[in-house]
Amino acid sequence: MKALTATTLNDMVRTPTFVRITAFVLLSLSVFFLFNRFTATSPSLVFSSLPRPLYKTESSPPPRPPPPSPPLTATTSSLSPPPPPSPPPPYPPPPKVDMMIRMGIVDETGAMSLEFEVGDIDESWMEEEEKSRGGREEKEEKEESGARVKVGKYKVCEKSMGEYIPCIDNVEEIRRLNLSASVERFERHCPQQGKGLDCVVPRPEGYQVKIPWPKSRDEVWLSNVPHTGLVEDKDSKKWILIKKDKFIFQGGGRANRHLNQISKMVPDIAFGQRTRVTLDIGCGVADFGAFLMQRNVATLSIAPKDVHKNQIQFALERGVPAMVATFATHRLLYPSQAFDFIHCLGCRVNWTLDDGMLLLEANRMLRAGGYFIWAAEPVYKREKNLREQWAEMEDLTSRICWELVKKEAYIAIWRKPLNNSCYLNRDSGMQPRVCDSNDDPDNVWNVGLKACITQLPENGYGSNVTTWPARLHYPPDRLQSIEMDAYKSRKEIFKAESKFWNEIIDGYIRAFRWKGFKLRNVMDMRAGYGGFAAALHDLQIDCWVMNVVPVSGYNTLPVIYDRGLIGVMHDWCEPFDTYPRTYDLLHANSLFSVEKKRRKCDISTIMLEMDRMLRPDGRVYIQDTVSVIDEVKEIASALGWVATQRETSEGPHSSWRILLCDKQERKKEKRKRKKQIN
């Protein structure tokens, strides 16, 4: 039996299971004793990762060795286990140290010195620091909380500002620059930051709701444009007169005869087909532009605010595209190859002055193959000084490669070349020179005039636009030359924008009854490719649109003009060059969120300018983010507008909203007008 038991135990010890169990037990015991030994000689592991103290400590004495154990005997080892080791004695407390950090100054030798005096604190500095800290804290709190200062109701400006154009009527700046006798006084001289418009521009006494188009082409209210200078001018009194309470325009017959003669002289001009966009310089009362509209031609009329003062005001009140602008020392705010033909009928511009710099600016804006029409006394009169002016004009136009197509009666018509071959084949040293290849002819914001010939694109971009109305929706070649992120998908973006605005405007017409608004003068404040204006045309809203391309975005103006639309470059942190009470509708899509990111001006600055441009009973449509719309709505109420917030087609969960605003007559003005009527 004993032999069997020993054999069984021997077999069990040799089994793999027993070996594994034994190894595991031995490993566990080893770990246990090691851990116990480690904890006996070290501080707690919980704090083992803390950094060493910053102050210096004295070294601790070494731990006392444990007392020796009694010798083991065979009897004690066999009868009872050895007694456990006694715990080590506690560590002595660390010595007290001085926690004060010694400080001093570095003297001129570079050594630390404790010999210095603490002076008195400057109380004025403390006050400034507290104010500064308080302002910063208040600003940070506002930015963190998103709070805005509540906008109070804007006051009404003085009566003398009823026709105020801030960048044109800046008398203080013109006087400071001593420009009273210079043509530069008619250019932009905007108020400095903080000195801009801070009130609502008043309307003139007896102002009446505009006469709708097309009736306004022939008559406007006298009280809306209270100036009679043009009526008294001997050159204009045949074409404008006062009848009771209205101005009557009777230049339609003359304008149509003039247009018929141009068509007869150069049939290839083909108004409304090959010729779609024109520039009329020194427009008078804008008869030329008003009657070109009957021929499907969009004419932008420009003139300075000079001795006549209100040429552009008449044009806008009639419902004709116009803005204040002049040929002087800076590029006009229109792109290269913008106009199919440029018209100057007695415009009083000296085209040959300063090496022909002004005519070279007209050449920059004239489309390749386009026509320049000059109707002036030097064309047909034979006085010596006038013959000299004609000879100078002939010489200059030949040197810039213009072809004199026709000269008949009081009209001379030149044509611009289609490419650069004539420029490159001129005699060396001939003036004016060709502009450098790195000169961007579409860079127009605050750029001075240059006495050089603008080169045409080698690829023919700009010269090969299609005829109207097909060009409105055909992606032009210059779409590819815009500096923007997308390249291959530009045509798709162009078409998508047109489709988007077509659907939106169609919804506005049905939901808000736009056709009943009798819109005429419309501005798109952030025009993109001009899809908003194209949609208004397609949906037969009888209006014109000033497409504004902000300097804060891509320069899409060449595309807008290639489509057969008109537009201008502008910085919305500065006033626009137009008279007060100009537009029936202002449209701003994502404008405020973009301008807010620039941090150049406040939203209120832009909206005060919008109020100045907007006609009484005019409308504003703003589409932007929810946070921006809330701020805009508050300012709109301060301006006296009636604002209504609507959801976009994307629904209530969209981050975008639409703000519809009506500019209504203020209560004080309304009561005053009723008293006058009664």
C-alpha positions in Angstrom: 0.0 0.0 0.0 2.9 2.4 0.9 4.6 1.5 -2.3 1.4 2.3 -4.2 1.0 5.7 -2.5 4.6 6.7 -3.1 4.2 5.7 -6.8 1.0 7.7 -7.1 2.6 10.8 -5.5 5.6 10.5 -7.7 3.4 10.4 -10.8 1.4 13.4 -9.7 4.6 15.5 -9.2 5.7 14.7 -12.7 2.4 15.9 -14.3 2.5 19.2 -16.2 -0.4 20.6 -14.2 1.5 20.2 -10.9 4.6 21.8 -12.4 2.5 24.9 -13.6 0.8 25.3 -10.2 4.1 25.1 -8.4 5.7 27.6 -10.6 2.8 30.0 -10.2 3.0 29.7 -6.4 6.7 30.4 -6.3 6.3 33.4 -8.6 3.6 34.8 -6.4 5.6 34.4 -3.3 8.6 36.1 -4.9 6.5 39.1 -5.9 5.0 39.3 -2.5 8.3 39.4 -0.6 9.8 41.9 -3.1 6.8 44.2 -2.8 6.9 44.0 1.0 10.6 44.8 1.0 10.1 47.8 -1.3 7.4 49.3 0.7 9.4 49.0 3.8 12.2 51.2 2.5 10.3 53.7 0.3 7.6 56.3 0.7 4.1 55.6 -0.5 3.8 54.8 -4.2 0.9 57.1 -4.5 3.2 60.2 -4.3 6.2 58.7 -6.1 5.5 60.8 -9.2 5.6 64.2 -7.5 8.6 66.4 -8.4 11.3 67.1 -5.9 10.8 69.9 -3.5 12.0 73.3 -4.7 13.8 74.0 -1.5 17.0 72.3 -0.3 16.7 69.7 2.7 19.3 68.2 5.0 20.2 64.6 4.4 18.4 62.1 6.7 20.3 59.7 8.8 20.5 56.1 7.5 17.9 53.7 8.8 18.8 51.6 11.8 19.6 48.0 11.0 17.1 45.5 12.3 18.1 43.6 15.5 19.7 40.3 14.8 17.5 37.3 15.0 18.2 34.5 17.3 20.0 31.5 15.8 17.7 28.8 14.5 17.9 25.4 15.9 16.5 22.2 14.6 14.0 22.1 17.4 12.7 25.6 16.8 12.6 25.3 13.1 10.7 22.1 13.2 8.2 23.1 16.0 7.2 26.7 15.1 7.7 29.2 12.3 10.3 32.0 12.8 8.9 35.2 14.4 8.1 38.0 11.9 10.6 40.8 11.5 10.0 43.8 13.7 8.8 47.0 11.8 11.4 49.6 11.2 11.4 52.7 13.4 9.6 55.8 12.0 11.6 58.4 10.1 12.6 61.5 11.9 10.7 64.6 10.8 12.4 66.7 8.2 14.1 69.8 9.5 12.4 73.1 9.3 13.6 75.3 6.3 13.1 78.9 5.5 10.5 79.1 2.6 11.2 82.8 1.9 12.7 83.1 -1.6 15.6 85.6 -1.6 15.2 88.4 -4.2 17.3 91.2 -5.3 18.4 93.2 -8.4 21.2 92.7 -10.8 23.7 95.5 -10.5 25.8 97.0 -13.3 28.5 94.2 -12.8 25.9 91.5 -13.3 25.9 90.3 -9.7 22.8 89.9 -7.5 22.5 92.8 -5.0 20.1 93.1 -2.1 20.7 96.9 -1.7 17.8 98.6 -3.5 14.9 100.9 -2.6 11.3 100.5 -3.5 9.8 103.7 -4.7 6.3 105.1 -4.5 3.7 103.9 -7.0 2.6 106.4 -9.6 -1.1 107.0 -8.9 -1.9 108.2 -12.4 -0.4 105.1 -13.8 -2.5 103.0 -11.5 -5.7 104.8 -12.6 -4.9 104.3 -16.3 -4.1 100.6 -15.7 -7.3 100.1 -13.8 -9.3 101.7 -16.6 -7.5 99.7 -19.2 -7.9 96.5 -17.3 -11.6 97.3 -16.7 -12.1 98.0 -20.5 -10.4 94.8 -21.5 -12.3 92.8 -18.9 -15.6 94.3 -20.1 -14.7 93.7 -23.8 -13.7 90.1 -22.9 -17.0 89.6 -21.0 -19.0 90.9 -23.9 -17.1 88.7 -26.4 -17.5 85.7 -24.2 -21.2 86.3 -23.5 -22.0 87.5 -27.1 -23.7 90.6 -25.6 -24.1 93.7 -27.7 -24.6 97.3 -26.8 -28.2 98.3 -27.4 -28.5 100.7 -30.3 -30.6 103.8 -29.7 -32.7 105.5 -32.3 -30.7 107.5 -34.8 -31.2 111.3 -34.9 -32.1 113.1 -38.2 -29.2 115.0 -39.8 -29.4 118.7 -40.5 -31.4 119.9 -43.5 -28.3 121.0 -45.3 -27.3 117.3 -45.6 -30.4 116.4 -47.6 -28.3 115.7 -50.7 -25.1 114.7 -49.0 -22.6 112.3 -50.7 -20.0 111.7 -48.0 -17.0 111.0 -50.2 -17.8 113.7 -52.8 -18.9 116.5 -50.4 -16.0 116.3 -48.0 -15.3 120.0 -48.1 -12.9 119.8 -45.1 -10.6 117.3 -46.8 -10.8 119.1 -50.2 -9.7 122.3 -48.5 -7.0 120.6 -46.5 -5.5 119.2 -49.7 -5.9 122.5 -51.5 -7.9 121.0 -54.4 -10.5 123.7 -54.8 -9.2 124.6 -58.3 -8.3 121.1 -59.4 -10.3 118.4 -61.1 -9.3 116.1 -58.2 -11.9 117.8 -56.1 -14.6 115.8 -58.0 -12.9 112.5 -57.0 -13.5 110.4 -53.8 -12.3 112.0 -50.5 -14.0 110.0 -47.8 -14.3 111.1 -44.2 -11.8 109.7 -41.8 -12.7 106.9 -39.5 -15.0 108.2 -36.7 -16.1 111.2 -38.7 -18.5 109.4 -41.0 -22.3 109.6 -41.1 -23.9 109.1 -37.7 -27.5 110.3 -38.5 -30.3 109.7 -40.9 -30.2 111.9 -44.0 -33.5 114.0 -44.2 -35.7 114.1 -47.3 -36.4 117.5 -48.8 -39.6 119.5 -48.0 -42.6 118.2 -49.9 -40.9 114.9 -51.0 -43.3 112.6 -52.8 -43.3 109.0 -53.7 -41.5 108.5 -57.0 -43.4 108.3 -60.3 -43.2 104.7 -61.6 -41.3 103.6 -64.7 -41.8 104.1 -67.7 -43.7 107.3 -66.9 -40.7 108.6 -64.9 -38.6 108.6 -68.0 -40.6 111.7 -69.1 -41.4 113.4 -65.8 -40.3 113.6 -62.2 -41.5 115.5 -59.1 -40.0 119.0 -58.8 -39.9 118.6 -55.0 -37.8 115.4 -55.2 -35.0 117.2 -57.1 -35.3 120.8 -55.9 -32.7 122.3 -58.3 -33.4 124.4 -61.4 -29.8 124.9 -62.6 -30.1 122.7 -65.6 -33.4 124.3 -66.6 -31.7 127.7 -66.6 -28.7 126.5 -68.5 -29.0 127.7 -72.1 -27.7 124.4 -73.5 -30.3 122.3 -71.6 -33.4 124.4 -71.4 -34.6 123.0 -74.7 -34.7 119.5 -73.3 -36.0 120.1 -69.8 -38.6 122.4 -68.4 -40.8 123.0 -65.4 -44.5 122.4 -65.6 -46.5 123.0 -62.4 -45.0 120.6 -59.8 -42.9 118.5 -62.2 -39.8 118.5 -64.4 -40.7 117.5 -68.0 -38.1 115.9 -70.2 -38.6 116.5 -73.8 -35.3 115.3 -75.3 -36.7 112.0 -76.5 -36.9 113.0 -80.1 -33.4 114.4 -80.2 -32.1 111.2 -78.5 -33.8 108.9 -80.9 -32.5 110.9 -83.9 -29.0 110.7 -82.5 -29.2 106.9 -82.0 -30.6 106.4 -85.5 -27.7 108.4 -87.0 -25.1 106.3 -85.2 -26.8 103.1 -86.4 -26.8 104.4 -89.9 -23.1 105.4 -89.8 -22.0 102.0 -88.3 -24.6 99.3 -88.8 -22.3 96.7 -87.1 -23.0 98.4 -83.8 -26.3 96.6 -83.8 -28.0 98.0 -80.6 -29.4 95.3 -78.4 -27.5 92.4 -80.1 -23.8 93.0 -80.5 -23.9 96.2 -78.4 -25.4 95.6 -75.0 -23.5 97.6 -72.4 -22.5 101.3 -72.9 -21.0 104.1 -70.9 -22.3 107.6 -71.3 -19.9 110.3 -70.1 -21.2 113.7 -68.9 -24.8 112.4 -69.4 -26.8 115.6 -68.8 -30.3 114.5 -67.9 -29.6 111.0 -69.2 -31.8 111.1 -72.3 -29.3 109.0 -74.2 -29.4 106.2 -71.6 -33.1 106.5 -71.1 -34.0 105.8 -74.7 -31.3 103.2 -75.3 -33.3 101.0 -72.9 -36.0 100.7 -75.6 -33.3 99.1 -77.8 -32.2 96.5 -75.1 -29.0 98.4 -74.2 -28.0 98.9 -70.6 -26.3 102.3 -70.4 -24.4 103.5 -67.3 -24.5 107.3 -67.1 -21.7 109.0 -65.2 -21.0 112.6 -64.4 -19.2 114.6 -61.7 -21.1 116.6 -59.1 -19.9 119.8 -60.6 -21.5 123.2 -61.4 -24.7 121.4 -62.5 -24.7 119.4 -59.3 -27.7 117.2 -60.1 -27.2 115.5 -63.5 -26.9 112.1 -61.8 -29.8 112.9 -59.5 -32.0 113.5 -62.4 -30.9 110.3 -64.1 -31.6 108.2 -61.0 -35.0 109.9 -60.3 -36.0 109.0 -63.9 -35.0 105.4 -63.4 -31.8 105.3 -65.5 -28.6 103.5 -64.3 -26.2 106.2 -63.1 -23.5 107.1 -60.5 -21.3 110.0 -59.7 -17.9 109.5 -61.3 -15.3 111.5 -63.2 -12.2 111.2 -65.3 -9.4 112.8 -63.2 -6.4 111.0 -61.6 -7.7 107.6 -60.6 -9.0 104.6 -62.6 -12.8 104.5 -62.7 -14.2 101.6 -60.7 -15.1 99.4 -63.7 -13.1 96.5 -65.2 -11.2 96.3 -68.4 -13.2 95.6 -71.6 -16.4 96.4 -69.8 -18.3 98.5 -72.4 -19.3 97.6 -75.9 -19.1 101.3 -76.8 -18.3 104.5 -75.0 -20.3 107.7 -75.7 -19.2 111.3 -75.2 -21.7 114.0 -76.4 -20.4 117.4 -75.3 -18.9 115.7 -72.2 -16.2 118.4 -71.7 -13.4 116.0 -71.2 -10.0 117.0 -72.7 -9.0 113.6 -74.1 -5.5 114.6 -75.2 -4.4 116.2 -71.9 -1.4 114.7 -70.0 -0.2 112.5 -72.9 -3.8 111.3 -73.5 -4.1 109.7 -70.1 -7.8 110.1 -69.9 -8.4 108.6 -73.4 -6.1 105.7 -72.3 -8.4 105.1 -69.4 -11.4 105.0 -71.8 -9.4 102.6 -73.9 -8.8 100.3 -70.9 -12.6 100.1 -70.3 -13.6 99.7 -74.0 -14.1 96.1 -75.2 -11.7 94.8 -77.9 -13.5 95.7 -81.2 -15.7 98.2 -79.4 -16.6 101.7 -80.5 -15.8 105.2 -79.1 -18.3 107.9 -80.2 -17.3 111.5 -79.9 -19.9 114.1 -80.6 -18.3 117.5 -80.0 -17.5 120.9 -81.6 -14.0 120.0 -82.8 -15.5 117.3 -85.0 -17.4 119.7 -87.2 -16.5 123.3 -86.5 -13.7 125.1 -88.3 -12.3 127.6 -85.8 -8.5 127.4 -85.5 -8.5 126.2 -81.9 -11.1 123.6 -82.6 -9.2 122.4 -85.7 -6.1 122.0 -83.5 -8.0 120.0 -81.0 -9.3 117.7 -83.8 -5.7 117.3 -85.1 -4.5 116.3 -81.7 -7.3 113.8 -81.3 -6.6 112.3 -84.7 -2.9 111.9 -83.8 -3.5 110.3 -80.4 -6.1 107.8 -81.6 -3.8 106.7 -84.5 -0.9 106.1 -82.0 -3.1 103.9 -79.8 -4.2 102.0 -82.9 -7.9 103.1 -83.0 -9.4 103.1 -86.5 -11.5 106.1 -87.5 -14.5 104.3 -88.9 -16.7 107.2 -89.8 -16.9 111.0 -89.4 -20.1 112.6 -90.3 -21.7 115.9 -89.2 -21.0 116.3 -85.5 -20.1 112.7 -84.8 -16.8 110.8 -85.1 -16.6 107.0 -84.5 -13.4 105.1 -83.8 -13.0 101.3 -83.3 -10.6 99.6 -80.9 -8.4 96.8 -82.3 -9.2 93.1 -81.5 -5.7 92.1 -80.5 -2.2 93.4 -79.6 -0.6 93.1 -83.1 -0.9 96.8 -83.9 0.6 97.8 -80.5 3.6 95.4 -81.0 4.3 96.6 -84.6 4.6 100.3 -83.8 7.9 102.1 -84.1 10.2 101.7 -81.2 9.9 104.6 -78.8 6.4 105.6 -79.9 4.3 107.1 -77.1 2.2 106.2 -75.3 4.0 103.0 -74.4 2.3 99.6 -73.9 1.7 98.8 -70.2 3.8 96.3 -68.4 2.7 92.7 -68.6 2.3 92.5 -64.8 -0.2 95.4 -64.8 -3.6 94.1 -63.9 -6.2 96.2 -65.8 -9.0 94.9 -63.6 -7.3 96.2 -60.4 -9.2 99.5 -60.0 -9.7 100.2 -56.3 -7.6 103.3 -55.4 -5.3 102.8 -58.4 -4.0 105.9 -60.2 -4.2 106.4 -64.0 -1.3 105.2 -66.1 -0.1 106.8 -69.4 0.2 103.5 -71.2 -1.9 101.3 -73.5 -3.6 98.4 -71.7 -2.6 95.1 -73.4 -5.4 92.7 -74.5 -5.4 89.1 -73.4 -3.5 86.9 -75.8 -6.2 84.2 -75.5 -8.8 86.6 -76.8 -10.8 86.7 -73.5 -13.2 89.6 -73.4 -13.4 90.1 -77.2 -15.4 87.1 -78.2 -18.6 87.5 -76.1 -21.8 86.1 -77.6 -24.7 88.4 -78.7 -27.5 89.5 -76.4 -29.6 87.9 -74.9 -27.7 84.6 -75.2 -24.7 86.1 -73.3 -26.7 86.5 -70.2 -26.6 82.8 -69.4 -23.5 81.7 -71.4 -20.4 81.2 -69.2 -17.9 83.8 -70.6 -14.2 83.0 -71.1 -13.1 85.4 -68.5 -14.8 83.2 -65.9 -11.5 81.2 -66.1 -9.3 84.2 -65.3 -10.8 85.1 -61.9 -8.5 84.4 -59.0 -10.5 82.0 -56.9 -10.2 78.5 -55.4 -12.3 76.5 -57.9 -11.0 76.0 -61.4 -12.6 73.1 -63.2 -16.0 73.6 -61.7 -16.4 77.3 -62.4 -18.9 76.8 -65.2 -21.0 74.6 -62.9 -20.8 77.2 -60.1 -21.9 79.9 -62.6 -24.9 77.9 -63.7 -25.8 76.8 -60.2 -25.8 80.4 -59.0 -28.2 81.4 -61.8 -30.5 78.5 -61.1 -30.4 79.2 -57.3 -31.4 82.9 -57.7 -34.0 82.1 -60.3 -35.8 79.9 -57.8 -35.4 82.3 -55.0 -36.7 85.3 -56.9 -39.6 83.3 -58.3 -40.5 82.5 -54.7 -40.3 86.2 -53.7 -42.6 87.1 -56.6 -45.2 84.6 -55.5 -44.9 85.0 -51.7 -44.1 88.7 -51.4 -45.8 90.0 -54.6 -42.7 91.7 -56.0 -44.4 92.6 -59.2 -46.7 94.9 -57.3 -43.7 96.9 -55.8 -43.0 98.7 -59.0 -39.3 98.2 -58.6 -37.0 100.2 -60.8 -33.6 101.0 -59.3 -32.2 97.9 -57.6 -28.8 97.2 -56.0 -27.2 93.9 -55.3 -24.6 94.7 -52.6 -22.7 91.4 -53.0 -23.4 90.4 -56.6 -21.2 87.3 -57.2 -21.6 86.4 -60.8 -24.7 88.6 -61.2 -27.2 85.7 -60.8 -29.6 87.9 -58.9 -29.8 90.5 -61.7 -30.1 87.8 -64.3 -33.1 86.2 -62.4 -34.9 89.6 -62.3 -34.5 89.9 -66.0 -35.7 86.4 -66.7 -38.7 86.8 -64.5 -39.6 90.0 -66.3 -39.2 92.5 -63.4 -38.9 95.8 -65.3 -35.8 97.1 -63.4 -32.1 97.6 -63.7 -29.6 96.3 -61.1 -26.3 97.9 -59.9 -24.2 94.8 -59.2 -21.7 95.7 -56.5 -18.6 93.5 -56.1 -17.0 94.2 -52.7 -13.2 94.5 -52.4 -13.4 91.9 -49.7 -14.2 89.1 -52.2 -13.2 87.8 -55.6 -13.3 90.3 -58.5 -16.1 88.9 -60.6 -16.8 92.3 -62.4 -15.4 91.1 -65.8 -17.9 88.2 -65.8 -20.8 90.5 -64.9 -20.1 92.8 -67.8 -19.5 89.9 -70.2 -23.0 88.8 -69.3 -24.4 92.1 -70.4 -25.0 93.5 -66.9 -23.5 96.6 -65.2 -21.7 96.8 -61.9 -18.9 98.5 -59.9 -16.2 97.7 -57.4 -16.7 99.0 -53.8 -15.6 98.8 -50.2 -18.7 98.8 -48.0 -16.8 100.3 -45.1 -16.9 103.5 -47.2 -19.8 105.5 -48.6 -21.1 104.7 -52.1 -21.0 107.4 -54.8 -24.7 108.1 -55.3 -27.2 110.6 -54.1 -29.6 110.0 -51.2 -32.9 108.3 -51.9 -31.6 106.5 -55.0 -32.7 102.8 -54.8 -36.0 101.1 -54.5 -34.5 97.8 -53.3 -31.2 96.9 -51.6 -30.3 93.2 -51.6 -27.5 91.8 -49.4 -26.7 88.1 -49.4 -24.1 87.1 -46.8 -22.7 90.6 -46.9 -22.7 91.4 -43.2 -21.1 88.1 -42.0 -18.3 88.7 -44.6 -17.7 92.3 -43.6 -17.8 91.5 -39.9 -14.9 89.1 -40.3 -12.8 91.9 -41.9 -13.2 93.9 -38.6 -12.8 97.1 -40.5 -16.1 98.8 -39.7 -19.3 98.2 -37.7 -22.5 96.8 -39.2 -24.1 100.1 -38.2 -21.8 102.0 -40.6 -23.0 100.0 -43.6 -26.6 100.2 -42.6 -26.5 104.0 -42.2 -25.2 104.2 -45.7 -28.0 101.9 -46.9 -30.5 104.1 -45.3 -29.0 107.1 -47.1 -29.2 105.4 -50.5 -32.7 103.9 -49.9 -35.8 105.7 -51.1 -38.6 106.4 -48.7 -41.0 103.4 -48.9 -37.9 101.4 -50.2 -37.2 97.8 -49.3 -34.2 95.8 -48.0 -33.8 92.1 -48.3 -31.0 90.6 -46.2 -30.0 86.9 -46.1 -27.4 86.0 -43.5 -26.6 83.9 -40.4 -29.0 83.9 -37.4 -26.5 85.7 -35.1 -25.9 88.5 -37.7 -29.6 88.8 -38.5 -30.4 89.5 -34.9 -27.9 92.3 -34.8 -29.0 93.7 -38.1 -32.6 93.7 -37.0 -31.8 95.7 -33.9 -30.0 98.4 -36.0 -32.9 98.4 -38.6 -35.3 99.2 -35.8 -33.0 102.1 -34.7 -33.1 103.4 -38.2 -36.9 103.4 -38.2 -37.3 100.5 -40.6 -40.0 97.9 -40.1 -38.2 94.6 -40.0 -39.6 91.1 -40.3 -37.5 87.9 -39.9 -38.4 84.9 -42.0 -37.0 81.4 -42.4 -35.2 80.4 -45.6 -36.4 77.5 -47.8 -34.1 75.3 -45.8 -36.5 75.4 -42.9 -36.5 76.3 -39.2 -33.3 74.3 -38.4 -31.2 76.2 -40.9 -28.5 78.6 -39.6 -29.6 81.2 -42.1 -32.5 83.7 -42.0 -34.0 86.4 -44.2 -34.7 89.9 -42.9 -37.3 91.9 -44.8 -37.2 95.6 -44.1 -39.5 98.5 -45.2 -38.3 102.1 -44.9 -41.3 103.9 -43.7 -41.9 107.6 -43.1 -41.1 108.6 -39.5 -44.1 109.7 -37.4 -42.9 113.3 -37.0 -42.4 113.7 -40.7 -45.7 112.0 -41.4 -47.6 114.4 -39.1 -45.8 117.4 -40.6 -46.7 116.3 -44.1 -50.3 115.9 -43.2 -50.5 119.4 -41.8 -49.0 120.8 -45.0 -51.6 118.9 -47.1 -54.4 120.1 -44.9 
